[in-house]
Amino acid sequence: MSHSQKAVRYETLMLTRTEITNEEIAMLEKSIAKIVTDADGLMDKFDKWGKYRLAYPVEKNDYGVYFLARYKVPTEKVSAMVKELALFFRIKCNEIVMRHVNVRLEDNAPEQYKKPESVDTAGTASVDEFLKEHKIDSMIDLDDNQDAKSSEKIESESVEA
């Protein structure tokens, strides 16, 4: 990208099937980077967000893996680059990428972003913590009492035998 060209910042958010392989991820990243550089652009970031539960099924899938690509492209090349990306997703990645969206970022948009917590990282807390957090911790005592009653019953049965 030459210094005389005005560059605009874009990001592409992709939703892929959960079965995506490392080879397919590498192909996706390399192909998007090539499309961007062919348009005299510069790839800033390709980030795997992780696995998420979808709000509604997409192509009969309840979960998907999100990826975010951020890049800069000269203003006069944006239209052709966006068409090339759409063609790439429709023809070469139609089995991998279920949905995608291209968004032009504001000039003052921060470089950093906060990604939501994925299913891969969520759920690492204990069941007790979940119950307390959702104010249903009375179930903790209930479970403990059930376990105690069960073990007392087992002990009394073995003593009688």
C-alpha positions as CSV (number, residue, x, y, z in Angstrom):
1,M,0.0,0.0,0.0
2,S,1.6,3.3,-1.0
3,H,1.6,6.3,1.3
4,S,-0.5,8.4,-1.1
5,Q,-3.5,6.0,-1.0
6,K,-6.2,6.5,1.7
7,A,-6.7,3.2,3.4
8,V,-9.9,2.1,5.1
9,R,-10.1,-0.4,7.9
10,Y,-12.4,-3.5,7.6
11,E,-13.1,-6.6,9.6
12,T,-14.6,-9.8,8.4
13,L,-16.4,-12.0,11.0
14,M,-16.8,-15.7,9.9
15,L,-18.9,-18.4,11.4
16,T,-17.5,-21.9,10.6
17,R,-18.6,-25.4,11.4
18,T,-17.2,-26.8,14.6
19,E,-15.5,-29.6,12.7
20,I,-13.1,-27.2,11.0
21,T,-9.5,-28.6,10.9
22,N,-6.2,-26.8,11.5
23,E,-5.5,-27.2,7.8
24,E,-8.7,-25.5,6.8
25,I,-8.1,-22.7,9.3
26,A,-4.6,-22.2,7.8
27,M,-6.1,-22.2,4.3
28,L,-8.8,-19.7,5.4
29,E,-6.2,-17.3,6.9
30,K,-3.8,-17.6,4.0
31,S,-6.6,-17.1,1.4
32,I,-8.0,-14.0,3.1
33,A,-4.5,-12.5,3.5
34,K,-3.9,-13.1,-0.3
35,I,-7.1,-11.5,-1.3
36,V,-6.3,-8.5,0.9
37,T,-2.7,-8.2,-0.3
38,D,-3.8,-8.6,-4.0
39,A,-5.9,-5.5,-3.4
40,D,-2.8,-3.7,-2.1
41,G,-4.1,-4.0,1.4
42,L,-2.5,-5.1,4.7
43,M,-3.7,-7.9,6.9
44,D,-3.6,-6.7,10.6
45,K,-5.1,-9.7,12.5
46,F,-6.6,-13.1,12.1
47,D,-8.0,-14.3,15.4
48,K,-9.9,-17.4,16.4
49,W,-12.6,-16.5,18.8
50,G,-13.6,-20.0,19.6
51,K,-16.7,-22.1,19.8
52,Y,-20.1,-20.6,20.6
53,R,-23.7,-21.7,21.1
54,L,-25.7,-20.1,18.4
55,A,-29.0,-18.2,19.1
56,Y,-30.7,-20.3,16.5
57,P,-29.5,-23.2,14.3
58,V,-27.5,-22.3,11.2
59,E,-27.5,-25.0,8.6
60,K,-28.7,-27.4,11.3
61,N,-25.8,-26.6,13.6
62,D,-26.4,-25.4,17.2
63,Y,-22.7,-24.4,17.7
64,G,-20.1,-22.7,15.5
65,V,-16.6,-21.4,15.6
66,Y,-16.0,-17.7,15.0
67,F,-12.9,-16.1,13.4
68,L,-12.2,-12.4,12.9
69,A,-10.0,-10.9,10.3
70,R,-9.0,-7.3,10.4
71,Y,-7.3,-5.5,7.5
72,K,-6.6,-2.2,5.7
73,V,-7.4,-1.7,2.0
74,P,-7.0,1.4,-0.2
75,T,-10.4,3.1,-0.7
76,E,-10.4,2.6,-4.5
77,K,-9.8,-1.2,-4.2
78,V,-12.5,-1.9,-1.5
79,S,-15.3,-2.8,-3.9
80,A,-13.3,-5.3,-5.9
81,M,-11.8,-6.8,-2.8
82,V,-15.2,-7.3,-1.1
83,K,-16.5,-9.0,-4.3
84,E,-13.5,-11.3,-4.3
85,L,-14.0,-12.2,-0.7
86,A,-17.7,-13.0,-1.4
87,L,-16.8,-15.2,-4.3
88,F,-14.1,-16.9,-2.1
89,F,-16.7,-17.7,0.6
90,R,-19.3,-18.8,-1.8
91,I,-17.2,-21.1,-4.0
92,K,-14.1,-22.2,-2.0
93,C,-15.4,-22.2,1.5
94,N,-19.1,-23.0,1.2
95,E,-18.6,-26.3,3.1
96,I,-16.6,-24.6,5.9
97,V,-17.9,-21.1,6.4
98,M,-21.6,-21.0,7.2
99,R,-21.9,-17.2,7.5
100,H,-19.7,-14.1,7.2
101,V,-20.0,-10.4,7.4
102,N,-17.7,-7.6,6.3
103,V,-17.8,-4.4,8.3
104,R,-16.1,-1.1,7.6
105,L,-14.5,0.2,10.8
106,E,-14.6,3.8,11.8
107,D,-11.3,5.7,11.5
108,N,-11.3,6.2,15.3
109,A,-12.3,2.6,16.1
110,P,-9.8,1.1,18.7
111,E,-7.3,-1.5,17.6
112,Q,-8.2,-3.7,20.5
113,Y,-11.6,-5.4,20.9
114,K,-13.2,-7.5,23.6
115,K,-14.3,-10.9,22.3
116,P,-17.1,-12.7,24.1
117,E,-16.4,-15.7,26.3
118,S,-16.5,-18.9,24.2
119,V,-17.9,-22.3,25.2
120,D,-14.3,-23.5,25.1
121,T,-13.4,-21.2,28.0
122,A,-16.8,-20.9,29.7
123,G,-18.0,-23.6,32.1
124,T,-14.7,-24.1,33.8
125,A,-16.3,-23.2,37.2
126,S,-17.7,-25.8,39.4
127,V,-21.4,-26.7,39.6
128,D,-21.5,-25.2,43.2
129,E,-20.2,-21.9,41.9
130,F,-22.8,-21.9,39.1
131,L,-25.6,-22.6,41.6
132,K,-24.4,-19.8,43.9
133,E,-24.0,-17.3,41.1
134,H,-27.6,-18.0,39.9
135,K,-28.9,-17.8,43.5
136,I,-30.0,-21.4,43.6
137,D,-27.4,-22.5,46.2
138,S,-30.1,-24.2,48.2
139,M,-29.6,-27.1,45.8
140,I,-26.1,-27.5,47.1
141,D,-27.3,-28.5,50.5
142,L,-30.1,-30.6,49.0
143,D,-27.5,-32.6,47.0
144,D,-25.3,-33.0,50.1
145,N,-28.3,-34.2,52.2
146,Q,-29.3,-36.6,49.5
147,D,-25.7,-38.0,49.4
148,A,-25.7,-38.3,53.2
149,K,-29.1,-40.1,53.3
150,S,-28.0,-42.5,50.5
151,S,-24.8,-43.4,52.3
152,E,-26.6,-43.9,55.6
153,K,-29.1,-46.2,53.8
154,I,-26.3,-48.2,52.2
155,E,-24.5,-48.5,55.6
156,S,-27.7,-49.7,57.4
157,E,-28.4,-52.2,54.7
158,S,-24.9,-53.7,54.9
159,V,-25.1,-53.9,58.7
160,E,-28.4,-55.7,58.5
161,A,-27.1,-58.2,55.9
